[in-house]
Amino acid sequence: MSEPRLEDISDYNTLKGSKKKVVWAVIVIGLLMGVLYMTVYNMYDSKEDTIKIEDPIKAVPMR
């Protein structure tokens, strides 16, 4: 089986038909997954159970 050549690809310059729909579907699904992740992360991210750490060293002395 040989590698495809650019001359053999009929829609190299512009996507048409089902390939264009697949590209748009992947983009839309990726955006929806990102929105869903951010929504769930913000809903269930509990900030009240974090441990507060106080650093007694405010500045490192220069030698």
DSSP file (Angstrom, degrees, kcal/mol; ACC not computed):
  #  RESIDUE AA STRUCTURE BP1 BP2  ACC     N-H-->O    O-->H-N    N-H-->O    O-->H-N    TCO  KAPPA ALPHA  PHI   PSI    X-CA   Y-CA   Z-CA
    1    1 A M              0   0    0      0, 0.0     2,-0.2     0, 0.0     0, 0.0   0.000 360.0 360.0 360.0 128.8    0.0    0.0    0.0
    2    2 A S        -     0   0    0      1,-0.1     3,-0.1     3,-0.0     0, 0.0  -0.525 360.0 -94.3 -97.7 163.3    1.5    3.3   -1.0
    3    3 A E        -     0   0    0     -2,-0.2     2,-0.1     1,-0.1    -1,-0.1  -0.446  46.7-104.4 -70.5 145.1    1.3    6.7    0.6
    4    4 A P        -     0   0    0      0, 0.0     2,-0.3     0, 0.0    -1,-0.1  -0.464  33.9-140.3 -70.6 145.5   -1.5    9.0   -0.7
    5    5 A R    >>  -     0   0    0     -2,-0.1     3,-1.0     1,-0.1     4,-0.8  -0.747  17.3-121.3-104.0 154.1   -0.3   11.8   -3.0
    6    6 A L  G >4 S+     0   0    0     -2,-0.3     3,-0.6     1,-0.3     6,-0.2   0.832 113.6  59.0 -62.5 -31.2   -1.6   15.4   -3.0
    7    7 A E  G 34 S+     0   0    0      1,-0.2    -1,-0.3     5,-0.0     5,-0.0   0.775 103.4  52.7 -68.4 -24.7   -2.6   15.0   -6.6
    8    8 A D  G <4 S+     0   0    0     -3,-1.0     2,-0.7     4,-0.0    -1,-0.2   0.653  87.9  89.4 -86.1 -15.9   -4.9   12.1   -5.7
    9    9 A I    X<  -     0   0    0     -4,-0.8     3,-0.8    -3,-0.6     0, 0.0  -0.735  61.1-163.6 -87.0 118.1   -6.8   13.9   -3.0
   10   10 A S  T 3  S+     0   0    0     -2,-0.7     3,-0.2     1,-0.3    -1,-0.2   0.821  84.8  38.4 -74.7 -30.9   -9.8   15.6   -4.6
   11   11 A D  T 3  S+     0   0    0      1,-0.2    -1,-0.3     2,-0.1     5,-0.1  -0.267  73.6 127.8-115.4  47.5  -10.6   18.0   -1.8
   12   12 A Y  S <  S+     0   0    0     -3,-0.8    -1,-0.2    -6,-0.2     3,-0.1   0.914  76.6  42.3 -68.5 -43.6   -7.1   19.0   -0.6
   13   13 A N  S    S+     0   0    0     -3,-0.2     2,-0.4     1,-0.2    -1,-0.2   0.896 128.3  17.8 -74.4 -40.3   -7.6   22.7   -0.8
   14   14 A T  S    S-     0   0    0      2,-0.0     2,-0.3     0, 0.0    -1,-0.2  -0.997  78.4-123.9-134.2 136.7  -11.1   22.9    0.7
   15   15 A L        +     0   0    0     -2,-0.4     2,-0.3    -3,-0.1    -3,-0.1  -0.582  35.5 179.2 -76.6 139.2  -12.9   20.3    2.8
   16   16 A K    >   -     0   0    0     -2,-0.3     3,-1.0    -5,-0.1     4,-0.3  -0.965  39.4  -8.6-138.0 154.2  -16.2   19.2    1.4
   17   17 A G  T 3> S-     0   0    0     -2,-0.3     4,-1.5     1,-0.2     3,-0.3  -0.321 121.9  -1.7  69.9-136.0  -18.9   16.8    2.4
   18   18 A S  H 3> S+     0   0    0      1,-0.2     4,-2.2     2,-0.2    -1,-0.2   0.807 128.3  59.8 -68.0 -30.7  -18.5   14.4    5.2
   19   19 A K  H <> S+     0   0    0     -3,-1.0     4,-2.2     1,-0.2    -1,-0.2   0.908 105.4  49.5 -64.0 -39.9  -14.9   15.4    6.0
   20   20 A K  H  > S+     0   0    0     -4,-0.3     4,-2.3    -3,-0.3    -1,-0.2   0.892 110.5  50.4 -65.3 -39.2  -16.0   18.9    6.7
   21   21 A K  H  X S+     0   0    0     -4,-1.5     4,-2.3     2,-0.2    -1,-0.2   0.874 109.6  51.1 -66.0 -37.6  -18.8   17.6    9.0
   22   22 A V  H  X S+     0   0    0     -4,-2.2     4,-2.4     2,-0.2    -2,-0.2   0.917 109.7  49.5 -66.8 -42.7  -16.4   15.4   10.9
   23   23 A V  H  X S+     0   0    0     -4,-2.2     4,-2.1     1,-0.2    -2,-0.2   0.937 113.9  45.2 -61.8 -46.6  -14.0   18.3   11.5
   24   24 A W  H  X S+     0   0    0     -4,-2.3     4,-2.7     1,-0.2     5,-0.2   0.875 111.2  53.6 -65.7 -36.4  -16.8   20.6   12.8
   25   25 A A  H  X S+     0   0    0     -4,-2.3     4,-2.6     2,-0.2     5,-0.2   0.909 109.1  48.6 -64.2 -41.3  -18.1   17.7   14.9
   26   26 A V  H  X S+     0   0    0     -4,-2.4     4,-2.2     2,-0.2    -2,-0.2   0.911 112.9  47.9 -65.0 -41.8  -14.7   17.2   16.5
   27   27 A I  H  X S+     0   0    0     -4,-2.1     4,-2.2     2,-0.2    -2,-0.2   0.933 114.5  45.2 -63.9 -46.3  -14.3   21.0   17.2
   28   28 A V  H  X S+     0   0    0     -4,-2.7     4,-2.6     2,-0.2    -2,-0.2   0.910 113.3  49.6 -66.2 -42.5  -17.8   21.3   18.7
   29   29 A I  H  X S+     0   0    0     -4,-2.6     4,-2.4    -5,-0.2    -1,-0.2   0.894 110.5  51.5 -64.1 -39.1  -17.4   18.1   20.8
   30   30 A G  H  X S+     0   0    0     -4,-2.2     4,-1.9    -5,-0.2    -2,-0.2   0.912 111.5  46.6 -63.1 -42.4  -14.1   19.4   22.1
   31   31 A L  H  X S+     0   0    0     -4,-2.2     4,-2.4     2,-0.2    -2,-0.2   0.910 112.4  49.9 -66.0 -41.7  -15.6   22.8   23.1
   32   32 A L  H  X S+     0   0    0     -4,-2.6     4,-2.6     1,-0.2    -2,-0.2   0.887 109.6  51.4 -64.9 -38.1  -18.6   21.1   24.8
   33   33 A M  H  X S+     0   0    0     -4,-2.4     4,-2.5     2,-0.2    -1,-0.2   0.892 110.2  49.9 -65.1 -38.0  -16.2   18.8   26.7
   34   34 A G  H  X S+     0   0    0     -4,-1.9     4,-2.4     2,-0.2    -2,-0.2   0.912 112.0  46.7 -65.3 -42.8  -14.3   21.8   27.9
   35   35 A V  H  X S+     0   0    0     -4,-2.4     4,-2.3     2,-0.2    -2,-0.2   0.911 113.6  49.0 -65.6 -42.3  -17.4   23.7   29.0
   36   36 A L  H  X S+     0   0    0     -4,-2.6     4,-2.6     2,-0.2     5,-0.2   0.914 111.4  49.7 -63.5 -42.6  -18.7   20.6   30.8
   37   37 A Y  H  X S+     0   0    0     -4,-2.5     4,-2.8     1,-0.2    -2,-0.2   0.934 112.0  47.1 -61.8 -46.7  -15.3   20.1   32.5
   38   38 A M  H  X S+     0   0    0     -4,-2.4     4,-2.3     2,-0.2    -1,-0.2   0.888 112.6  50.2 -64.2 -38.5  -15.1   23.7   33.7
   39   39 A T  H  X S+     0   0    0     -4,-2.3     4,-1.9     2,-0.2    -2,-0.2   0.944 114.6  42.7 -64.2 -48.5  -18.7   23.6   34.9
   40   40 A V  H  X S+     0   0    0     -4,-2.6     4,-2.4     1,-0.2    -2,-0.2   0.901 113.9  52.4 -66.1 -40.1  -18.2   20.4   36.9
   41   41 A Y  H  X S+     0   0    0     -4,-2.8     4,-1.1    -5,-0.2    -1,-0.2   0.916 112.1  45.0 -61.9 -43.9  -14.9   21.6   38.2
   42   42 A N  H  < S+     0   0    0     -4,-2.3    -1,-0.2    -5,-0.2    -2,-0.2   0.816 114.4  49.4 -71.8 -29.6  -16.3   24.8   39.5
   43   43 A M  H  < S+     0   0    0     -4,-1.9    -2,-0.2    -5,-0.2    -1,-0.2   0.900 121.7  30.9 -74.3 -40.8  -19.4   23.1   41.0
   44   44 A Y  H  < S+     0   0    0     -4,-2.4     2,-0.8    -5,-0.2    -2,-0.2   0.382  85.8 112.4-105.1   3.4  -17.5   20.4   42.9
   45   45 A D     <  -     0   0    0     -4,-1.1     2,-0.7    -5,-0.2    -4,-0.0  -0.686  56.5-153.9 -78.4 112.1  -14.2   22.2   43.7
   46   46 A S        +     0   0    0     -2,-0.8     3,-0.3     1,-0.2    -2,-0.1  -0.786  21.4 175.5 -94.8 113.8  -14.3   22.6   47.5
   47   47 A K  S >  S+     0   0    0     -2,-0.7     3,-0.9     1,-0.2    -1,-0.2   0.626  72.1  69.3 -89.9 -14.2  -12.2   25.5   48.7
   48   48 A E  T 3  S+     0   0    0      1,-0.2    -1,-0.2     3,-0.0    -2,-0.0   0.648  92.2  58.5 -81.6 -12.0  -13.2   25.2   52.3
   49   49 A D  T 3  S+     0   0    0     -3,-0.3    -1,-0.2     2,-0.1     2,-0.1   0.261  79.7 116.2 -98.9  14.3  -11.3   21.9   52.9
   50   50 A T    <   -     0   0    0     -3,-0.9     2,-0.5     1,-0.1    -3,-0.0  -0.490  68.6-118.9 -79.3 153.6   -7.9   23.4   51.9
   51   51 A I        -     0   0    0     -2,-0.1     2,-0.5     2,-0.0    -2,-0.1  -0.816  22.1-136.0 -94.9 124.3   -5.1   23.5   54.5
   52   52 A K        -     0   0    0     -2,-0.5     2,-0.5     2,-0.0    -1,-0.0  -0.685  20.0-163.1 -82.7 128.1   -3.9   27.0   55.2
   53   53 A I        -     0   0    0     -2,-0.5     2,-0.6     2,-0.0    -2,-0.0  -0.951   4.9-162.0-116.1 126.3   -0.1   27.2   55.3
   54   54 A E        -     0   0    0     -2,-0.5     3,-0.1     2,-0.0    -2,-0.0  -0.940  10.2-148.2-109.6 124.1    1.6   30.2   56.9
   55   55 A D        -     0   0    0     -2,-0.6    -2,-0.0     1,-0.1     0, 0.0  -0.805   4.5-162.7 -92.5 115.5    5.3   30.6   56.0
   56   56 A P  S    S+     0   0    0      0, 0.0     2,-0.9     0, 0.0    -1,-0.1   0.746  74.8  79.5 -71.3 -20.5    7.2   32.1   58.9
   57   57 A I        +     0   0    0      1,-0.2     3,-0.1    -3,-0.1    -2,-0.1  -0.784  53.7 172.0 -90.1 110.1   10.1   33.1   56.7
   58   58 A K        +     0   0    0     -2,-0.9     2,-0.3     1,-0.3    -1,-0.2   0.836  67.7  12.8 -86.5 -36.3    9.0   36.3   54.9
   59   59 A A  S    S-     0   0    0      0, 0.0    -1,-0.3     0, 0.0     0, 0.0  -0.999  72.9-123.8-143.4 143.5   12.3   37.1   53.2
   60   60 A V        -     0   0    0     -2,-0.3     2,-0.1    -3,-0.1    -3,-0.0  -0.763  35.5-121.2 -86.5 124.0   15.5   35.1   52.6
   61   61 A P        -     0   0    0      0, 0.0     2,-0.3     0, 0.0    -1,-0.0  -0.390  23.3-127.8 -67.7 140.7   18.5   37.0   54.1
   62   62 A M              0   0    0      1,-0.1     0, 0.0    -2,-0.1     0, 0.0  -0.667 360.0 360.0 -86.6 142.4   21.2   37.9   51.5
   63   63 A R              0   0    0     -2,-0.3    -1,-0.1     0, 0.0     0, 0.0   0.392 360.0 360.0-102.1 360.0   24.8   36.9   52.3
